[in-house]
Amino acid sequence: MKQYIARRLLLAIVTLIGVSLLIFLIMRAIPGDVAVSILGEGANEQTVAELREHLGLNDPWYMQYGRWVKDMMGGDMGRSLFLANKPVSLLMTEHFPVTLNLSVYTMAIAVILGVTLGMLSGLFHDTWIDYACRVFSVTGLSIPVFWLGLMILLTMVRLFAWTPELVWVSPFESFWRNLQQMFWPAVTLGYFQVAFIARMTRSSILEVLVEEYIRTARAKGLREQIVVLKHALRNVVIPIVTIGSLQFVALLGGVVVTERVFNLKGWGALLVSGVINHDYPLVQTMIFIFAGLVILANLFTDILYGWLDPRIRYQ
């Protein structure tokens, strides 16, 4: 197990280096000049040239990349080129609670409803319950998130005169106001997750229920609730853990549309702002951190596999 973790950590370092180099080159391949974006189209050429020299944009790409990596290793994430020259670490810290809040609510809805619907669909397969759950799942996988968010927003505004608050309210400040503000964005973002987890759970429960140990448990006279909850559900949880952990990390960087629709200023909105404005330090750092979170989530999932299923061995 220790050797496996060591190999994965070594591979993670190589992957992070590759991701950092890739995003560094992609950002510089985007059309446009960051100096012109900062100064405006009316700036004279001399001023633009001086700013490019000041930002180090005239240096070869490998020197710029080496300087960025060196600063990152020293704990300096750089400063935003547009947002009042604020440190990137400060900007990410300021916007992170909003995205984390939305992600937690979303995954709570996704796991609770997804597992419940998937279990019902698998246990009552080929019945009206199964068909209803499958229609619900297929619909969730088919509807675009941005369209669902707009429809929910329009419906709530027209029928109930509800509008999202302009400023995010922390759950520690007012849990009820926070829940009111974040519930519908979480439903919008979570519907797809619910559908995905429900389909995965249904497939898993149908496979598990035909295993020999389930037949043995039933032959011993155990109640169906014990057979399902104690014996079947433990093995069904394994693929759910995989999907859940990876989807949670994906939510941290993939809530751009939902945050825009419901006026939430989290990591997604911050990343879009950085891309539009050619904010190299901000975008590079955020994507680098996203990659690190995905790698850690994969490692955590693999380790959790061994705890959930003793048959799994890492050799």
ROPA-385491 format. One line per 2 residues: number of its first residue (from 1); for each residue x, y, z of C-alpha. Coordinates in pm, whole numbers. Example, Ala and Ser with C-alpha at 12.3 -4.5 7.8 and 13.67 -1.06 7.14 Angstrom:
1 = 1230 -450 780 ~ 1367 -106 714
//
This chain:
1 = 0 0 0 ~ 280 242 90
3 = 460 167 -235 ~ 137 228 -427
5 = 83 566 -259 ~ 447 662 -325
7 = 412 575 -694 ~ 90 771 -720
9 = 245 1075 -553 ~ 541 1060 -793
11 = 302 1035 -1087 ~ 102 1326 -942
13 = 412 1548 -944 ~ 482 1463 -1309
15 = 116 1528 -1397 ~ 114 1865 -1223
17 = 427 1971 -1408 ~ 266 1872 -1739
19 = -56 2056 -1655 ~ 130 2370 -1548
21 = 332 2375 -1870 ~ 25 2311 -2084
23 = -188 2587 -1933 ~ 111 2826 -1943
25 = 149 2774 -2318 ~ -227 2783 -2385
27 = -269 3116 -2206 ~ 1 3271 -2423
29 = -156 3128 -2738 ~ -485 3308 -2671
31 = -526 3599 -2917 ~ -475 3944 -2772
33 = -214 4140 -2584 ~ -243 4158 -2207
35 = -68 4497 -2201 ~ -322 4641 -2445
37 = -606 4488 -2241 ~ -478 4663 -1929
39 = -408 5003 -2086 ~ -692 5005 -2338
41 = -700 5022 -2716 ~ -611 5391 -2716
43 = -274 5348 -2542 ~ 33 5450 -2743
45 = 287 5190 -2848 ~ 564 5316 -2621
47 = 347 5282 -2310 ~ 241 4934 -2416
49 = 603 4832 -2476 ~ 708 4966 -2135
51 = 428 4772 -1963 ~ 520 4453 -2149
53 = 880 4497 -2033 ~ 765 4563 -1677
55 = 550 4247 -1675 ~ 830 4039 -1823
57 = 627 3949 -2132 ~ 923 4017 -2362
59 = 1129 3740 -2200 ~ 1141 3395 -2367
61 = 853 3170 -2264 ~ 1077 2928 -2076
63 = 1213 3211 -1861 ~ 860 3326 -1781
65 = 758 2968 -1700 ~ 1061 2911 -1479
67 = 995 3238 -1294 ~ 632 3138 -1232
69 = 722 2788 -1110 ~ 993 2927 -882
71 = 748 3174 -727 ~ 486 2899 -682
73 = 736 2674 -506 ~ 820 2965 -279
75 = 453 3008 -187 ~ 401 3318 -403
77 = 100 3267 -631 ~ 150 3604 -798
79 = -75 3904 -828 ~ -374 3965 -1049
81 = -301 4189 -1346 ~ -651 4338 -1342
83 = -820 4305 -1005 ~ -644 4590 -824
85 = -315 4399 -830 ~ -444 4182 -547
87 = -257 3862 -458 ~ -407 3561 -634
89 = -414 3370 -307 ~ -628 3644 -150
91 = -870 3650 -443 ~ -913 3273 -434
93 = -963 3281 -58 ~ -1230 3552 -90
95 = -1426 3366 -359 ~ -1377 3009 -234
97 = -1651 3006 38 ~ -1923 3074 -223
99 = -1820 2787 -448 ~ -1763 2551 -154
101 = -2104 2638 -14 ~ -2273 2568 -347
103 = -2076 2247 -398 ~ -2163 2107 -55
105 = -2535 2170 -105 ~ -2520 2027 -456
107 = -2347 1706 -351 ~ -2580 1662 -54
109 = -2878 1677 -291 ~ -2702 1458 -549
111 = -2598 1180 -310 ~ -2920 1163 -107
113 = -3159 1175 -403 ~ -2933 990 -646
115 = -2870 690 -421 ~ -3234 677 -310
117 = -3373 687 -665 ~ -3111 444 -789
119 = -3187 194 -512 ~ -3561 221 -573
121 = -3511 179 -946 ~ -3290 -128 -899
123 = -3499 -295 -631 ~ -3825 -243 -824
125 = -3681 -287 -1173 ~ -3924 -321 -1464
127 = -4205 -165 -1260 ~ -4361 179 -1284
129 = -4125 299 -1009 ~ -3826 192 -1218
131 = -3964 357 -1531 ~ -4039 682 -1348
133 = -3688 696 -1200 ~ -3531 621 -1537
135 = -3730 895 -1710 ~ -3625 1136 -1434
137 = -3260 1036 -1479 ~ -3259 1058 -1858
139 = -3422 1401 -1837 ~ -3157 1521 -1593
141 = -2878 1403 -1822 ~ -3039 1568 -2124
143 = -3132 1915 -1998 ~ -2850 2175 -2024
145 = -2762 2325 -1686 ~ -2782 2684 -1810
147 = -3132 2630 -1953 ~ -3258 2468 -1633
149 = -3112 2752 -1428 ~ -3281 3014 -1643
151 = -3616 2833 -1630 ~ -3600 2800 -1252
153 = -3504 3164 -1216 ~ -3781 3286 -1449
155 = -4040 3063 -1279 ~ -3946 3177 -930
157 = -3941 3542 -1033 ~ -4270 3536 -1226
159 = -4475 3316 -990 ~ -4325 3386 -649
161 = -4151 3723 -700 ~ -3826 3564 -581
163 = -3492 3711 -683 ~ -3143 3600 -583
165 = -2964 3821 -335 ~ -2693 4046 -474
167 = -2448 3964 -195 ~ -2365 3614 -72
169 = -2480 3544 283 ~ -2266 3306 487
171 = -2444 3010 653 ~ -2269 3109 978
173 = -2424 3453 952 ~ -2777 3337 866
175 = -2832 2974 776 ~ -3191 3029 663
177 = -3102 3317 428 ~ -2806 3120 297
179 = -3028 2818 231 ~ -3283 3034 51
181 = -3009 3186 -163 ~ -2824 2863 -247
183 = -3106 2606 -269 ~ -3214 2672 -627
185 = -2860 2705 -765 ~ -2782 2374 -590
187 = -3090 2213 -744 ~ -2991 2345 -1087
189 = -2639 2211 -1058 ~ -2742 1896 -872
191 = -3008 1764 -1110 ~ -2744 1632 -1350
193 = -2547 1484 -1059 ~ -2861 1318 -921
195 = -2938 1163 -1259 ~ -2581 1040 -1304
197 = -2555 886 -956 ~ -2904 733 -984
199 = -2817 553 -1306 ~ -2486 434 -1162
201 = -2658 311 -844 ~ -2928 128 -1040
203 = -2672 -54 -1254 ~ -2465 -147 -949
205 = -2758 -274 -742 ~ -2882 -490 -1030
207 = -2536 -648 -1061 ~ -2498 -702 -686
209 = -2842 -856 -629 ~ -2760 -1156 -851
211 = -2435 -1237 -668 ~ -2408 -1566 -481
213 = -2353 -1409 -138 ~ -2686 -1225 -175
215 = -2859 -1554 -255 ~ -2688 -1712 46
217 = -2802 -1431 274 ~ -3160 -1471 153
219 = -3139 -1850 189 ~ -3043 -1804 555
221 = -3374 -1630 608 ~ -3244 -1278 657
223 = -3495 -1001 611 ~ -3481 -822 277
225 = -3398 -490 445 ~ -3087 -645 607
227 = -2984 -813 282 ~ -3008 -485 91
229 = -2871 -242 349 ~ -2598 -454 505
231 = -2479 -678 224 ~ -2575 -516 -107
233 = -2536 -147 -28 ~ -2173 -182 87
235 = -2067 -301 -257 ~ -2292 -54 -437
237 = -2117 231 -252 ~ -1782 169 -427
239 = -1870 317 -771 ~ -2071 590 -597
241 = -1761 694 -403 ~ -1569 721 -730
243 = -1832 934 -898 ~ -1905 1143 -588
245 = -1546 1238 -508 ~ -1459 1328 -867
247 = -1783 1517 -923 ~ -1729 1717 -604
249 = -1388 1833 -724 ~ -1531 1904 -1070
251 = -1798 2122 -910 ~ -1531 2348 -760
253 = -1422 2447 -1108 ~ -1734 2381 -1311
255 = -1999 2606 -1160 ~ -1934 2894 -1399
257 = -2276 2895 -1566 ~ -2477 2847 -1248
259 = -2285 3118 -1067 ~ -2347 3359 -1353
261 = -2719 3281 -1376 ~ -2779 3324 -1003
263 = -2529 3608 -954 ~ -2289 3410 -735
265 = -1930 3527 -728 ~ -1728 3212 -670
267 = -1426 3046 -827 ~ -1606 2988 -1156
269 = -1683 3356 -1208 ~ -1330 3447 -1101
271 = -1178 3207 -1352 ~ -1392 3340 -1638
273 = -1293 3694 -1552 ~ -928 3593 -1561
275 = -957 3424 -1900 ~ -1140 3719 -2056
277 = -883 3969 -1928 ~ -575 3754 -2005
279 = -493 3750 -1634 ~ -208 3500 -1661
281 = -116 3465 -1291 ~ -477 3415 -1186
283 = -577 3160 -1450 ~ -253 2961 -1431
285 = -271 2930 -1055 ~ -640 2838 -1041
287 = -613 2564 -1303 ~ -297 2434 -1135
289 = -486 2405 -807 ~ -784 2241 -980
291 = -550 1978 -1124 ~ -401 1917 -781
293 = -747 1871 -628 ~ -845 1620 -897
295 = -526 1419 -839 ~ -581 1419 -462
297 = -943 1312 -510 ~ -832 1019 -727
299 = -574 912 -468 ~ -826 942 -185
301 = -1077 736 -383 ~ -829 458 -452
303 = -731 438 -85 ~ -1096 435 19
305 = -1156 143 -218 ~ -931 -77 -7
307 = -1125 9 307 ~ -1465 -49 150
309 = -1368 -371 -26 ~ -1101 -586 147
311 = -1064 -789 -174 ~ -886 -496 -338
313 = -511 -511 -303 ~ -252 -263 -430
315 = 42 -459 -559
//
